[in-house]
Amino acid sequence: MSKKIKVVEAVNQLSLGGTEYALQLYSKYLNKELFEVVVVAIYNGGERVKLIEALGVQVIVLDGDLKRFEEILKSTDVFHWHGNGILDDKIFSLLEKFKPDLVVQTNVFGYFDNSQYYKLIDYDLYVSKMILVRRMQLDKKLLNKFENKRKVLSYPVDIEHLQSLSPTDEEISLFKKENDLTGHFVVGRIGRSDDHKFDLITLDGFAEFAKTKENVRFLLVGSTPKILQHAKKLNILDKMLILETSSDLSVLLLYYKSLDVFLAASNIGESFGMVIAEAMFSGIPVVTISTPEKDNAQIELVDNGLNGFVVPRLKNKIGAALSELYEISEQRVSFSKMARIKVLEKYAAKNIVLSFEKLVLEHISSKKQEVNRSTLVMDFSESLIEDYKYRCNDLYGTLNVTDRIVLSNQNAKKYFSFSFLKHFLKQKINMIFEKSNVL
């Protein structure tokens, strides 16, 4: 057997965040007959160290020891960096000195560091089409320079693991009985206890939907004082089941499977939308809102009218979408089937990693004969832009004059919001940083 290709899966730390989870899935599914996989945490370890080691993959926590990092690079064939797009000078200066055959970045948030180090990256992989389209629009002057290295490869969803933890019908029935959900139409949201990840329009839309319906409930996982205060103001607390968030995926899957509809609306949008993908794989129809001025990958996951509904940020449209799914069981069944198929075809971790392997093997010429396989990697193109524009406009329902006024007022009000101001200033600082590097 020829020598294995040494792949270093690298990240700043190994906590329980989404970036680190993606790295874990790459290290899990990379073909160990072709690749020697080593996970390197540059600065800190964390809870994910043991999870990765349990897969039989070597984990090295450097605690900032860059001399040791230098030695690792000397024997590395492929360096796969998981980050936000801003390149750490201390890390990438060593990468410049000891560059492996291939350097790939999985770019989670789509930032751009146009320093001398960006040229070291052979492929810059964005986790959604939306993030790549936005990045290329910001860098129009540099379009021709970077369009060949910038591609889309979505976040991996570990469907095999999800399937193995899926609750039985009996477990779901018992959970519903214990929580007085039996016989009710259950709308829900599952996520972190974070006001940035929960748009209060979620509750407004549910309240609108619940006005004329007694047998509806809202299952909320990940509440905050602000969320509960708003629910009290809307007088819907008696229709809510409020549960603590959990790191136990089997528990979360029980929550997903107890829903009739997953209602996903985030204040900051989604750079990918893992909880939406998990709900879809669980066969739960999704209603989500489009957030074109923020991260908006949720409208890539949910195909409006095919496997869920994408609605404008209007409580009456959210309520109407929920009502349609409440009244038409055939619609729910169809959405459920198509949602699951979408995740299986587009986001399955095994296929995402196979696509990564193809990229690697095609780059390393001696292995070209082994890459006769399809890929989920997407190149930047005009069709990518057109698809995203179409999805931004393909929304549930038609907007009347009143709806347009409400949306216009929302856009005006947000500029006077303290939380939005902080988010806006952060974006501006990043853009100034990027612009200074471009110039």
VEXVO-572526 format. One record per residue (C-alpha): residue in three letters; x, y, z. Coordinates in steps of 0.25 Angstrom, whole numbers, padded with zeros to 4 digits, always signed. Last residue first. Layout:
# VEXVO-572526
ALAXYZ
...
# end
This chain:
# VEXVO-572526
LEU-0025+0194-0001
VAL-0031+0180+0001
ASN-0026+0179+0015
SER-0032+0193+0018
LYS-0045+0189+0013
GLU-0045+0176+0021
PHE-0043+0183+0034
ILE-0053+0194+0030
MET-0063+0182+0027
ASN-0060+0176+0040
ILE-0062+0189+0048
LYS-0075+0191+0040
GLN-0080+0177+0044
LYS-0077+0180+0059
LEU-0083+0193+0058
PHE-0096+0187+0052
HIS-0097+0176+0063
LYS-0095+0187+0074
LEU-0105+0196+0068
PHE-0115+0184+0066
SER-0114+0181+0081
PHE-0116+0196+0084
SER-0128+0197+0075
PHE-0130+0210+0067
TYR-0125+0205+0054
LYS-0135+0193+0056
LYS-0147+0203+0056
ALA-0145+0207+0041
ASN-0144+0193+0036
GLN-0157+0189+0044
ASN-0164+0201+0039
SER-0162+0196+0024
LEU-0166+0182+0028
VAL-0179+0188+0034
ILE-0181+0197+0022
ARG-0180+0186+0012
ASP-0190+0177+0020
THR-0200+0189+0019
VAL-0198+0190+0004
ASN-0201+0176+0002
LEU-0190+0165+0001
THR-0194+0151-0005
GLY-0192+0138+0002
TYR-0180+0130+0005
LEU-0167+0135+0000
ASP-0159+0133-0013
ASN-0152+0147-0013
CYS-0140+0143-0005
ARG-0140+0130-0011
TYR-0139+0136-0025
LYS-0128+0145-0022
TYR-0120+0133-0016
ASP-0122+0124-0029
GLU-0118+0136-0037
ILE-0105+0138-0030
LEU-0102+0123-0031
SER-0106+0123-0045
GLU-0095+0134-0047
SER-0085+0125-0042
PHE-0076+0121-0030
ASP-0072+0106-0031
MET-0080+0096-0023
VAL-0074+0084-0016
LEU-0085+0073-0014
THR-0077+0063-0022
SER-0079+0051-0031
ARG-0068+0040-0031
ASN-0057+0035-0040
VAL-0046+0041-0031
GLU-0036+0029-0030
GLN-0028+0031-0043
LYS-0025+0045-0039
LYS-0016+0040-0027
SER-0003+0043-0032
SER-0008+0057-0036
ILE-0010+0062-0022
HIS-0021+0073-0025
GLU-0031+0063-0030
LEU-0029+0055-0017
VAL-0032+0066-0008
LEU-0044+0071-0015
LYS-0049+0057-0016
GLU-0047+0055-0001
PHE-0055+0068+0002
SER-0066+0062-0007
LEU-0065+0049+0001
VAL-0066+0057+0014
ILE-0079+0064+0010
ASN-0084+0050+0005
LYS-0082+0044+0019
ALA-0087+0056+0026
ALA-0100+0056+0019
TYR-0104+0070+0015
LYS-0109+0070+0001
GLU-0116+0057-0002
LEU-0120+0052+0011
VAL-0123+0066+0016
LYS-0132+0069+0004
ILE-0139+0055+0005
ARG-0143+0058+0020
ALA-0149+0071+0016
MET-0156+0064+0004
LYS-0163+0054+0013
SER-0167+0063+0024
PHE-0172+0074+0014
SER-0181+0063+0007
VAL-0187+0059+0021
ARG-0189+0073+0025
GLN-0196+0077+0013
GLU-0205+0064+0014
SER-0209+0069+0028
ILE-0215+0081+0022
GLU-0222+0089+0034
TYR-0210+0091+0043
LEU-0200+0093+0032
GLU-0208+0104+0026
SER-0210+0110+0039
LEU-0195+0110+0042
ALA-0193+0117+0029
ALA-0204+0127+0032
GLY-0198+0130+0046
ILE-0185+0133+0040
LYS-0191+0142+0030
ASN-0199+0150+0040
LYS-0186+0151+0049
LEU-0178+0157+0038
ARG-0163+0155+0036
PRO-0165+0150+0022
VAL-0168+0135+0020
VAL-0160+0122+0016
PHE-0169+0110+0017
GLY-0166+0095+0017
ASN-0161+0084+0008
LEU-0166+0088-0005
GLY-0174+0101-0003
ASN-0162+0109+0000
ASP-0149+0101-0001
VAL-0144+0101+0013
LEU-0129+0098+0014
GLU-0125+0110+0005
ILE-0135+0119+0012
GLN-0128+0116+0025
ALA-0115+0121+0020
ASN-0119+0135+0022
ASP-0108+0143+0030
LYS-0113+0157+0031
GLU-0119+0167+0022
PRO-0127+0156+0015
THR-0133+0151+0027
SER-0144+0141+0022
ILE-0153+0135+0032
THR-0154+0120+0035
VAL-0166+0110+0035
VAL-0160+0095+0036
PRO-0167+0082+0034
ILE-0162+0071+0043
GLY-0157+0059+0037
SER-0145+0057+0047
PHE-0136+0060+0036
MET-0143+0073+0034
ALA-0142+0076+0049
GLU-0127+0073+0049
ALA-0125+0082+0037
ILE-0132+0093+0044
VAL-0124+0091+0057
MET-0111+0091+0048
GLY-0115+0105+0041
PHE-0103+0109+0032
SER-0099+0123+0034
GLU-0113+0125+0040
GLY-0120+0138+0043
ILE-0116+0148+0053
ASN-0129+0150+0061
SER-0133+0136+0058
ALA-0146+0130+0053
ALA-0149+0115+0052
LEU-0163+0109+0055
PHE-0162+0094+0055
VAL-0176+0088+0051
ASP-0183+0076+0057
LEU-0173+0074+0068
SER-0171+0062+0077
LYS-0160+0057+0068
TYR-0152+0069+0070
TYR-0153+0068+0085
LEU-0149+0053+0085
LEU-0137+0057+0076
LEU-0133+0067+0087
VAL-0132+0056+0097
SER-0124+0047+0088
LEU-0115+0059+0085
ASP-0111+0061+0100
SER-0105+0075+0101
SER-0118+0080+0106
THR-0127+0092+0107
GLU-0137+0094+0118
LEU-0151+0092+0115
ILE-0163+0101+0114
LEU-0177+0095+0109
MET-0185+0107+0105
LYS-0200+0109+0103
ASP-0202+0115+0117
LEU-0191+0124+0114
ILE-0198+0130+0103
ASN-0203+0144+0108
LEU-0195+0152+0098
LYS-0189+0160+0109
LYS-0185+0147+0117
ALA-0179+0141+0104
HIS-0171+0154+0103
GLN-0166+0153+0117
LEU-0162+0138+0115
ILE-0154+0142+0103
LYS-0147+0153+0110
PRO-0144+0144+0122
THR-0137+0134+0113
SER-0143+0121+0107
GLY-0135+0110+0101
VAL-0145+0099+0097
LEU-0159+0104+0095
LEU-0170+0095+0091
PHE-0182+0103+0087
ARG-0196+0097+0088
VAL-0209+0096+0080
ASN-0222+0090+0083
GLU-0230+0103+0086
LYS-0229+0109+0072
THR-0235+0123+0069
LYS-0224+0132+0074
ALA-0213+0121+0073
PHE-0208+0125+0059
GLU-0206+0140+0063
ALA-0200+0136+0076
PHE-0190+0127+0068
GLY-0186+0138+0059
ASP-0184+0147+0071
LEU-0176+0136+0078
THR-0166+0135+0066
ILE-0166+0150+0064
LEU-0158+0149+0077
ASP-0146+0146+0068
PHE-0137+0135+0075
LYS-0123+0133+0073
HIS-0118+0147+0078
ASP-0126+0145+0090
ASP-0118+0133+0094
SER-0123+0121+0102
ARG-0118+0111+0091
GLY-0128+0104+0081
ILE-0141+0096+0079
ARG-0153+0103+0074
GLY-0167+0097+0074
VAL-0181+0096+0069
VAL-0189+0085+0074
PHE-0203+0081+0070
HIS-0210+0075+0082
GLY-0216+0062+0084
THR-0205+0057+0094
LEU-0197+0069+0098
ASP-0199+0068+0113
ASN-0185+0067+0117
GLU-0185+0053+0122
LYS-0194+0048+0110
LYS-0185+0055+0100
PHE-0173+0048+0106
LEU-0180+0035+0106
SER-0184+0036+0092
ILE-0170+0039+0087
GLU-0164+0028+0095
GLU-0174+0018+0089
ASP-0172+0023+0075
THR-0157+0020+0077
PRO-0146+0031+0079
SER-0136+0034+0068
LEU-0122+0032+0074
SER-0116+0023+0063
GLN-0122+0031+0052
LEU-0116+0044+0057
HIS-0102+0037+0058
GLU-0104+0032+0043
ILE-0109+0046+0039
ASP-0097+0053+0044
VAL-0100+0066+0037
PRO-0088+0072+0030
TYR-0087+0087+0028
SER-0088+0091+0013
LEU-0077+0091+0003
VAL-0077+0104-0005
LYS-0065+0109-0013
ARG-0055+0120-0013
LYS-0042+0116-0020
ASN-0046+0119-0034
GLU-0053+0132-0031
PHE-0042+0138-0024
LYS-0034+0147-0034
ASN-0046+0149-0044
LEU-0055+0155-0033
LEU-0044+0164-0027
LYS-0052+0177-0030
LYS-0065+0170-0027
ASP-0060+0167-0013
LEU-0073+0170-0005
GLN-0081+0163-0015
MET-0072+0151-0015
ARG-0074+0150+0000
ARG-0089+0151+0000
VAL-0090+0140-0011
LEU-0081+0131-0003
ILE-0089+0133+0010
MET-0102+0131+0003
LYS-0097+0118-0004
SER-0094+0112+0010
VAL-0082+0106+0018
TYR-0072+0114+0010
LEU-0059+0106+0006
ASP-0046+0114+0003
TYR-0038+0105-0006
ASP-0023+0107-0008
ILE-0020+0115+0004
LEU-0006+0121+0004
LYS-0010+0133-0004
TYR-0018+0137+0008
TYR-0006+0139+0016
GLN-0001+0151+0010
SER-0013+0158+0015
ASN-0027+0159+0009
ASP-0033+0154+0022
PHE-0048+0151+0018
TYR-0059+0148+0027
GLY-0069+0137+0022
PHE-0075+0133+0035
VAL-0071+0118+0035
ASN-0059+0118+0025
THR-0055+0103+0024
GLN-0040+0106+0020
VAL-0032+0097+0011
VAL-0017+0096+0010
LEU-0010+0086+0000
ASP+0004+0081-0002
PRO+0008+0086+0012
LYS+0014+0100+0014
PHE+0025+0100+0024
LYS+0029+0115+0024
GLU+0016+0120+0020
LEU+0009+0111+0030
LEU+0018+0117+0040
SER+0013+0131+0037
PHE-0001+0125+0037
ILE-0001+0121+0051
LYS+0005+0134+0057
ASP-0002+0143+0048
ASP-0016+0137+0051
LEU-0024+0137+0038
ILE-0038+0144+0039
GLY-0048+0135+0031
ASN-0056+0130+0042
GLY-0049+0117+0045
HIS-0047+0102+0042
TRP-0033+0100+0035
HIS-0030+0087+0027
PHE-0015+0085+0025
VAL-0012+0074+0015
ASP+0001+0067+0014
THR+0007+0069+0028
SER+0021+0064+0032
LYS+0027+0078+0034
LEU+0014+0084+0039
ILE+0015+0075+0052
GLU+0029+0081+0055
GLU+0024+0095+0053
PHE+0012+0092+0062
ARG+0022+0088+0073
LYS+0029+0101+0072
LEU+0016+0108+0072
ASP+0013+0103+0087
GLY+0000+0111+0088
ASP-0007+0100+0097
LEU-0003+0090+0087
VAL-0015+0080+0088
ILE-0012+0068+0079
VAL-0023+0059+0076
GLN-0021+0045+0070
VAL-0034+0039+0064
GLY-0040+0026+0070
LEU-0054+0031+0069
ALA-0053+0032+0085
GLU-0042+0042+0083
ILE-0051+0051+0076
LEU-0062+0051+0087
LYS-0050+0052+0097
VAL-0045+0065+0091
ARG-0059+0071+0089
GLU-0060+0076+0103
GLY-0049+0085+0102
GLY-0034+0087+0098
ASN-0028+0100+0096
TYR-0018+0108+0087
ILE-0015+0101+0074
ALA-0024+0089+0075
VAL-0019+0079+0065
VAL-0027+0067+0060
VAL-0019+0056+0053
VAL-0024+0048+0041
GLU-0015+0038+0033
PHE-0023+0037+0020
LEU-0025+0027+0010
GLU-0029+0014+0018
LYS-0034+0024+0029
ASN-0045+0029+0019
LEU-0049+0043+0025
TYR-0062+0041+0033
LYS-0059+0043+0047
SER-0048+0054+0046
TYR-0058+0062+0036
LEU-0069+0060+0046
GLN-0061+0065+0058
LEU-0056+0077+0050
ALA-0071+0080+0047
TYR-0074+0079+0062
GLU-0062+0089+0065
THR-0068+0099+0056
GLY-0082+0097+0063
GLY-0077+0099+0077
LEU-0075+0089+0087
SER-0061+0093+0091
LEU-0048+0088+0083
GLN-0040+0100+0082
ASN-0033+0109+0071
VAL-0035+0099+0060
ALA-0028+0089+0051
GLU-0031+0076+0044
VAL-0017+0071+0039
VAL-0018+0061+0028
LYS-0006+0052+0025
ILE-0008+0045+0012
LYS-0005+0030+0014
LYS+0008+0024+0008
SER+0005+0014-0003
MET+0000+0000+0000
# end
